[in-house]
Amino acid sequence: MSFFENILDFLIYLDSGLGIFFFVVIYIFIVLLILPASWLSIAAGYLYGTYLGSVIVFISAFIGASISFFISKRFLSKKVLDMINKYPKLSLLENIIQKGGLKLIVLTRLSPLFPFSILNYFYGLNNITYKDFSISLICIIPGTFLYCSVGSLLNDLSDIVNLKLNNNLFTTLISIISTSLIIYFLSKYSNEIINESK
């Protein structure tokens, strides 16, 4: 039996009030360790249903993301800033993010190109306010609801091992549009910054 299957066997016991608390703690640690959490979102749907599962996952992800952001801001940002100052290209990326602001942050949340947990630490490294960071987390709600909906349809928790998620038309369109807009704004802002520096 694999490590993953052992975890699934343990999760089945979390279908209780106290179990929800432990589930939240596990989810937060998964986010902090930059591990894939989609399977946990599916498990939440199976254990708690689509709606309660979505609420639990969103709260867990929000807390985990916030802790990651502040860890990065408190312990890593100065080292990265020193490194950015040595490399002009990294400095340009920093300026692009500042110029794009909340709009760019939201788009990266919607695009599948950028893993959720990595973004949490990445934004802590930049001069981004927690207000903008937390607002962007609202964008994970549709995906959270989708995963929990899938989980609520499973007959057994072990089915997650063999589950293959196919993106529906809506999520595919959102992914394509958000990724295209990211590319557009990155190009636009980089040209503006280069022209301003001339």
C-alpha positions as CSV (number, residue, x, y, z in Angstrom):
1,M,0.0,0.0,0.0
2,S,1.4,3.4,-1.0
3,F,1.9,6.4,1.3
4,F,-0.9,8.2,-0.5
5,E,-3.3,5.3,0.1
6,N,-2.3,5.3,3.8
7,I,-3.3,9.0,4.1
8,L,-6.6,8.2,2.4
9,D,-7.3,5.5,5.0
10,F,-6.6,8.1,7.7
11,L,-8.8,10.8,6.1
12,I,-11.9,8.6,6.3
13,Y,-11.9,9.2,10.1
14,L,-12.1,13.0,9.7
15,D,-15.8,13.0,9.1
16,S,-16.7,14.7,12.4
17,G,-16.5,18.0,14.1
18,L,-13.1,17.4,15.5
19,G,-12.1,15.7,12.3
20,I,-12.8,18.9,10.3
21,F,-10.3,20.7,12.6
22,F,-7.7,18.1,11.8
23,F,-8.5,18.3,8.1
24,V,-7.9,22.0,8.1
25,V,-4.6,21.6,9.9
26,I,-3.5,18.9,7.3
27,Y,-4.6,21.1,4.4
28,I,-2.6,24.1,5.8
29,F,0.6,22.0,6.1
30,I,0.1,20.7,2.5
31,V,-0.1,24.3,1.3
32,L,2.9,25.4,3.4
33,L,5.0,22.5,2.1
34,I,4.1,23.4,-1.6
35,L,2.5,20.0,-2.1
36,P,-0.4,19.3,-4.5
37,A,-3.7,19.9,-2.6
38,S,-6.3,19.2,-5.3
39,W,-6.7,15.6,-4.1
40,L,-7.5,16.9,-0.6
41,S,-10.1,19.2,-2.0
42,I,-11.7,16.2,-3.7
43,A,-11.5,14.3,-0.4
44,A,-13.3,17.2,1.3
45,G,-16.1,16.9,-1.2
46,Y,-16.4,13.2,-0.4
47,L,-16.3,13.7,3.4
48,Y,-18.3,16.8,3.8
49,G,-20.3,17.4,0.6
50,T,-20.0,20.0,-2.1
51,Y,-20.9,23.1,-0.1
52,L,-19.5,22.4,3.4
53,G,-16.4,20.9,1.7
54,S,-15.9,24.0,-0.4
55,V,-16.1,26.3,2.7
56,I,-13.7,24.1,4.6
57,V,-11.2,24.0,1.7
58,F,-11.4,27.7,1.0
59,I,-10.8,28.6,4.7
60,S,-7.9,26.1,4.9
61,A,-6.3,27.3,1.7
62,F,-6.8,31.0,2.7
63,I,-5.1,30.4,6.1
64,G,-2.3,28.3,4.5
65,A,-1.7,30.9,1.8
66,S,-1.7,33.8,4.3
67,I,0.9,32.0,6.5
68,S,3.1,31.3,3.4
69,F,2.8,35.0,2.4
70,F,3.9,36.3,5.8
71,I,6.7,33.7,6.1
72,S,8.0,34.8,2.7
73,K,7.6,38.5,3.6
74,R,9.3,38.1,7.0
75,F,12.1,35.7,6.3
76,L,12.9,35.6,2.6
77,S,12.1,39.0,1.0
78,K,15.3,40.8,2.0
79,K,17.5,38.1,0.5
80,V,15.5,38.1,-2.7
81,L,15.6,41.9,-2.9
82,D,19.4,41.8,-2.6
83,M,19.5,39.3,-5.4
84,I,17.1,41.3,-7.6
85,N,19.3,44.4,-7.3
86,K,22.1,42.4,-8.8
87,Y,20.2,41.2,-11.8
88,P,18.4,43.8,-14.1
89,K,16.0,41.2,-15.5
90,L,14.7,40.2,-12.1
91,S,14.4,43.9,-11.3
92,L,12.2,44.3,-14.4
93,L,10.0,41.4,-13.3
94,E,9.6,43.1,-9.9
95,N,8.6,46.4,-11.6
96,I,6.1,44.6,-13.9
97,I,4.3,43.0,-10.9
98,Q,4.2,46.4,-9.1
99,K,2.7,48.0,-12.2
100,G,0.2,45.3,-12.8
101,G,-1.0,45.3,-9.2
102,L,-4.1,43.4,-8.2
103,K,-5.1,42.9,-11.9
104,L,-2.0,40.8,-12.6
105,I,-2.3,38.9,-9.2
106,V,-5.9,37.9,-9.9
107,L,-5.0,36.7,-13.4
108,T,-2.2,34.5,-12.1
109,R,-4.7,32.9,-9.7
110,L,-6.9,32.0,-12.6
111,S,-4.2,30.6,-14.9
112,P,-3.1,27.0,-14.5
113,L,0.5,28.0,-15.4
114,F,1.1,29.2,-11.8
115,P,0.9,26.7,-9.0
116,F,-1.2,28.0,-6.0
117,S,1.3,27.3,-3.2
118,I,4.3,28.7,-5.1
119,L,2.4,31.9,-5.8
120,N,1.8,32.4,-2.1
121,Y,5.5,32.5,-1.4
122,F,6.3,34.4,-4.5
123,Y,4.0,37.3,-3.7
124,G,5.4,37.5,-0.3
125,L,8.7,38.3,-1.9
126,N,7.3,41.3,-3.7
127,N,6.1,44.7,-2.4
128,I,2.5,43.5,-2.6
129,T,0.0,44.4,0.1
130,Y,-1.8,41.7,2.0
131,K,-5.1,43.3,1.0
132,D,-4.4,42.7,-2.7
133,F,-3.1,39.2,-1.9
134,S,-6.1,38.2,0.1
135,I,-8.6,39.6,-2.5
136,S,-6.9,37.5,-5.2
137,L,-7.6,34.4,-3.1
138,I,-11.3,34.8,-3.9
139,C,-10.4,33.5,-7.4
140,I,-9.8,30.0,-6.1
141,I,-13.5,29.6,-5.2
142,P,-14.7,28.2,-8.6
143,G,-11.9,25.7,-8.7
144,T,-12.5,24.7,-5.1
145,F,-16.2,24.2,-5.8
146,L,-15.4,22.1,-8.9
147,Y,-13.0,19.7,-7.0
148,C,-15.4,19.4,-4.0
149,S,-18.3,18.7,-6.5
150,V,-16.3,15.9,-8.1
151,G,-15.4,14.5,-4.6
152,S,-19.1,14.4,-3.6
153,L,-19.8,12.1,-6.5
154,L,-17.2,9.4,-5.5
155,N,-18.4,6.1,-4.2
156,D,-15.3,5.5,-2.2
157,L,-12.4,7.8,-1.1
158,S,-9.8,5.4,-2.6
159,D,-11.3,6.3,-6.1
160,I,-9.2,9.5,-5.9
161,V,-6.1,7.4,-6.8
162,N,-7.5,6.5,-10.2
163,L,-9.4,9.7,-10.8
164,K,-8.7,11.7,-13.9
165,L,-10.2,15.2,-14.0
166,N,-11.2,16.6,-17.3
167,N,-11.6,20.3,-17.5
168,N,-15.0,21.5,-18.6
169,L,-15.5,24.2,-21.2
170,F,-15.9,26.9,-18.6
171,T,-12.7,26.3,-16.7
172,T,-10.8,25.7,-20.0
173,L,-12.0,29.1,-21.3
174,I,-11.1,30.9,-18.1
175,S,-7.6,29.3,-18.2
176,I,-7.0,30.3,-21.8
177,I,-8.3,33.9,-21.3
178,S,-6.4,34.5,-18.1
179,T,-3.1,33.1,-19.5
180,S,-3.5,35.2,-22.7
181,L,-4.1,38.3,-20.6
182,I,-1.1,37.6,-18.4
183,I,1.1,37.4,-21.5
184,Y,-0.4,40.6,-22.9
185,F,0.1,42.6,-19.7
186,L,3.6,41.3,-19.1
187,S,4.5,42.5,-22.6
188,K,2.7,45.8,-22.2
189,Y,4.2,46.7,-18.8
190,S,7.7,45.6,-19.7
191,N,7.7,47.8,-22.7
192,E,6.3,50.7,-20.7
193,I,9.0,50.3,-18.0
194,I,11.8,50.0,-20.6
195,N,10.6,53.2,-22.3
196,E,10.3,55.0,-19.0
197,S,13.9,54.1,-18.2
198,K,15.3,55.5,-21.4
